[in-house]
Amino acid sequence: MKMYDLIPQNGRKSFYGKAKVEVLDDGKEILYSYNTPIVERANDGTLKRLYFAEPSMTTCTHVKSFCGLDKKGFMKLA
């Protein structure tokens, strides 16, 4: 397992350590926003929602940079 800082895709320089991605030994990736698991991406690109409360605007920005989903798309994930 390893962890790296998520790189913004919206022109920002950094998320300043508030968004991290954990890469599991089996290749799955988990996005953490403010140390909370938010979404998992499997090797085949399948996404699984791990956070079921209303996400903040900042967390939505993290999700967008991680997997390209906006808030509406994230909320539809199972």
VMD Tcl script that draws the C-alpha trace (Angstrom):
set ca {
  {0.00 0.00 0.00}
  {1.14 3.53 -0.72}
  {-0.41 6.98 -0.46}
  {0.05 10.13 -2.55}
  {-1.39 13.64 -2.65}
  {-4.14 14.12 -5.22}
  {-3.18 16.55 -7.98}
  {-5.83 19.18 -8.77}
  {-7.31 19.17 -12.27}
  {-8.89 22.62 -12.03}
  {-5.80 24.81 -12.35}
  {-5.06 24.97 -8.62}
  {-1.50 24.36 -7.53}
  {-2.30 21.94 -4.69}
  {-4.95 20.66 -2.29}
  {-2.40 21.21 0.51}
  {-2.61 17.65 1.85}
  {-6.39 17.67 2.25}
  {-6.94 15.14 -0.57}
  {-4.95 11.92 -0.67}
  {-5.16 8.70 -2.67}
  {-4.34 5.34 -1.14}
  {-3.20 2.64 -3.58}
  {-3.94 -0.81 -2.19}
  {-1.78 -3.84 -2.89}
  {-4.42 -5.17 -5.32}
  {-4.30 -1.92 -7.34}
  {-7.53 -0.35 -6.11}
  {-7.37 3.37 -5.29}
  {-9.29 5.11 -2.50}
  {-9.77 8.87 -2.40}
  {-9.56 10.44 1.07}
  {-10.83 13.95 1.61}
  {-9.96 15.40 5.02}
  {-8.87 11.87 6.10}
  {-12.31 10.42 5.28}
  {-12.67 7.68 2.62}
  {-14.89 9.05 -0.15}
  {-14.75 6.88 -3.27}
  {-12.93 3.73 -4.42}
  {-11.77 3.06 -7.97}
  {-11.25 -0.59 -8.94}
  {-8.67 -1.73 -11.49}
  {-11.34 -1.84 -14.20}
  {-12.36 1.77 -13.47}
  {-15.52 0.88 -11.56}
  {-16.33 3.43 -8.86}
  {-17.80 2.65 -5.45}
  {-19.11 5.36 -3.15}
  {-17.77 5.10 0.40}
  {-19.18 8.36 1.83}
  {-22.95 8.73 2.06}
  {-23.44 12.10 3.75}
  {-23.81 15.33 1.78}
  {-20.30 16.18 0.48}
  {-18.87 19.66 0.90}
  {-17.93 21.81 -2.08}
  {-14.26 21.07 -1.39}
  {-14.86 17.31 -1.26}
  {-16.75 17.58 -4.56}
  {-13.68 19.29 -6.03}
  {-11.54 16.41 -4.78}
  {-13.93 13.86 -6.35}
  {-13.90 15.77 -9.66}
  {-10.08 15.68 -9.74}
  {-9.97 11.99 -8.76}
  {-12.55 10.50 -11.12}
  {-14.17 13.30 -13.12}
  {-17.61 13.10 -11.47}
  {-19.51 16.19 -10.44}
  {-21.66 16.22 -7.30}
  {-24.73 14.85 -9.09}
  {-22.75 11.96 -10.59}
  {-21.12 11.20 -7.24}
  {-24.48 11.15 -5.45}
  {-25.77 8.56 -7.97}
  {-22.98 6.07 -7.21}
  {-23.98 2.95 -5.32}
}
mol new
graphics top color blue
foreach p $ca { graphics top sphere $p radius 0.5 }
foreach p [lrange $ca 0 end-1] q [lrange $ca 1 end] { graphics top cylinder $p $q radius 0.2 }
display resetview
